[in-house]
Amino acid sequence: MKKTIKIVSVILVVLCASAFTLKTSSSAVGYGIGDIAEDFSLKNIDGEMVSLSDYKNAKGFIVTFTCNTCPYAVMYEDRIVELDKKYAKLGYPVIAVMPNNADVMPGDSLEAMKKRAEEKGFTFPYLIDEKQEIYPKFGATKTPHVFVLQKTNQGNEVKYIGAIDDNYKDANAVTTKYVENAVDALLNGKDVKETETRAIGCGIKV
């Protein structure tokens, strides 16, 4: 009898924990390496709509799905800013997209995004995927999750998918800068050696 009560108690604890777990997006397929990414039009923190096609002189893009509330995304904020400062002038600007449901995560509302961008000195557009239609097309599942695109005659071709680097905890301990390596290769007319890595971050909230 005691054993039965113990088992039932464990089951109840598990169920209660599950009830308070935020719903996250299921594993999406999305784009693969070599696919052409569709253009999109999303609202920026300044209220203006932004599309990839607005960047006439860009050679490509560092599309980064990120947010205010995920600890992993927060740890990468400074590195995302540095990526834009380094590569925007070379033709590969950062385009940041916040994919979470702001009703579920109020800390990711448009107003909160605007405040965070000001605090951190974001040098790039910070767009909100209000209808949550764009991140599934890309196949983003985490924040942060990066897609490096290169402009071609066919459109914006996906060249890299995954993490920014190999150490989310400490920027000074990074040994491999995946995104930088990918963009550097493209700028030098070379193939990207490591095209896919596992994105480390929080699940996108739906």
Disulfide bonds with the S-S distance in Angstrom:
Cys70-Cys202 2.13
